[in-house]
Amino acid sequence: MSGHSAVAGTTCLLTAAAGGEVNGSIVDGLFVDDCRHVSRLVLRVPGPPLRILRSDPESTVYAPETARHDDPPYALVRRRRVQPGRLIESLELTSFVADPRTVRVGYEVAADFADQFELRSANSFDKSDAVRRAEVVGDRLIFSYARRGFTRTTTVCASPAARLTTDSIQWTVVVPPLGSVTLQVTVSASPHAEALDGHAADDGRVPTVARDDLARCVRQGLADLDALRMPAPGVPGAVVPAAGAPWFLTVFGRDSLLTSLFALPHRPELAAGTLRVLAATQGRTVDESRVEEPGKVIHELRGGELATTGEVPYARYYGSVDATPLFLMLLAAHHELTGDDLLAKALEEPARAAVRWMLGPGGLATGYLRYRTDLPGLVHHCWKDSANSIVFRDGTPAAGPVAVAEAQGYAYRALLGTARLATRVWADPAWSATLTATAADLRDRFAADFRLPDGFVALALDGTGSAVDAAASNAGHLLWCGLLGDEWAATVADRLTRDDFFSGWGVRTLAAGQAPYHPLSYHRGGVWPHDTAIAVAGLAATGRPAEAARIADGLLAAASFGDGRLPEVMTGLAREGGSGPVPYPHSCSPQAWAAAAPLLLLTL
């Protein structure tokens, strides 16, 4: 996504215009918990137009336009800082003349309280019943919004005191000779998630890494993860990684689990918080409207207007086939690393409920984890969740209850990890033996049903049991999970490293040359750093260190063009000369599992 973003938990300032202006376009504003609390914040200085001398996410330097050989009489530095539920913006005017200078400066300001689903979807929502107000109350400008019991407020304060109207702030200041003055606007959203207690946004825990490009990528990734930390809803004192800015600043089962798994050696508290909040929100009943079933782990949890009023189904939505096995994978990995018996014991019943779901409604007992299309929710309940992502090699969409390959890999690791916990922590060796046998049966079944004639692995099975034969990056997840036998894994590893898969930056979601491949497609040709990192880990696990290093080098090279930050997704266009990767236009930044991807590379 173009422009700049600044994130603090579930608060995000997104600016697309030059100089950090918020112009009310679809892709800018101050967003708090899915609601746009500022839709316009435009600097206004009467007189000659301001020229931008420098601009970055934190600050912009301006000077008034002058004739070519005339010196500007003053400069203005605009700085912005984002905190949970708050934007603080300061203006520093510095005079370069020997006389006092009177300057008028101010902002146009508005708050439309748009829900993010209004802004990013093609659907329209009738909000004619909304009550909106803008009023000046003392030294504050207050915007308020109410609709169907959903209320939000934006409060704007100016320091020093300014002239306020319902859509503007204006100061008239005297700048002393060769001196400066500082003005400040504070925007506060209500309600909002409180700041984290006892968890610094940047606590300095960065591992020592010898390789400079990887070290830079790790530092940026950890900084992004620390910015994305949010309080775990309903679990006091716990933190979880929000999925990504600006549209996914909330708990996402799959995203939070994979992110926490990658970051486990470096941010174990993210794993603990994620496990606790997902256990607390685990399915309790059968509710088709949100795809809830007992034991199933949630896909996403939202508190925005349209989710709260039920106009979108995502307030508490369970449309994920893989979050449940990933929950078990993370629980086992967390115990393996930390030895935390207390957490493992506390989550024994949620773990057993998760296994019951996998073997029951999930479909694993006699076949595979499957999902059905859920409308108006998601068509696909796997990580490639766009409507056209699961297709045959000729482009035909997979229909019927779909069993995607990687979910079976997660289930395999989940069963084995839970079996270890059953023996070591829960004193249930009989159940451990049952789970181990179930995992072995799954491995045998998978080899019979998912192996394609060319030796690669099917993307999925459709509702008839036919193998969906598109060559897809999901195979890398199976190498990582250890579901494939040695000979088959070697064949898959060799295929995954060919140039139709490897763009030079990472592994394409679909190999080039197939009918449905499109290099600018989200899930049918784009390159996802987290997906590539999983493939790299899988290649290393199958004894392919050289191939793993080659692909990891591509990923780190891509990060170098973003100052060490990996995007959520890049296009699948091939690497050319010294040019950087072509960005995907709607990529989130920062995004949690992209930020955590370099941490997975550290484990190799």
Secondary structure as UniProt FT lines:
FT   STRAND          4..8
FT   TURN            9..10
FT   STRAND          11..15
FT   HELIX           18..20
FT   TURN            26..27
FT   STRAND          29..32
FT   TURN            33..34
FT   STRAND          35..38
FT   STRAND          40..44
FT   STRAND          50..55
FT   STRAND          59..64
FT   TURN            68..69
FT   STRAND          74..83
FT   TURN            84..85
FT   STRAND          86..95
FT   STRAND          101..110
FT   HELIX           116..120
FT   TURN            128..129
FT   STRAND          131..137
FT   TURN            138..139
FT   STRAND          140..147
FT   TURN            148..149
FT   STRAND          150..159
FT   STRAND          163..165
FT   TURN            166..167
FT   STRAND          168..175
FT   TURN            177..178
FT   STRAND          180..190
FT   HELIX           212..228
FT   STRAND          229..231
FT   TURN            233..234
FT   TURN            236..237
FT   STRAND          239..241
FT   TURN            245..247
FT   STRAND          251..252
FT   HELIX           253..263
FT   TURN            264..266
FT   HELIX           268..280
FT   HELIX           288..290
FT   TURN            294..295
FT   STRAND          300..301
FT   HELIX           305..308
FT   TURN            309..310
FT   STRAND          316..317
FT   HELIX           323..338
FT   HELIX           341..346
FT   HELIX           348..359
FT   TURN            360..362
FT   TURN            364..366
FT   TURN            387..388
FT   TURN            393..394
FT   STRAND          402..404
FT   HELIX           405..424
FT   HELIX           429..450
FT   TURN            453..454
FT   STRAND          460..461
FT   TURN            463..464
FT   STRAND          467..468
FT   HELIX           474..481
FT   HELIX           486..496
FT   TURN            499..501
FT   STRAND          507..508
FT   TURN            512..513
FT   TURN            515..516
FT   TURN            519..520
FT   TURN            522..525
FT   HELIX           529..541
FT   TURN            542..543
FT   HELIX           545..560
FT   TURN            561..564
FT   TURN            577..578
FT   TURN            585..586
FT   HELIX           592..601
FT   TURN            602..603
//
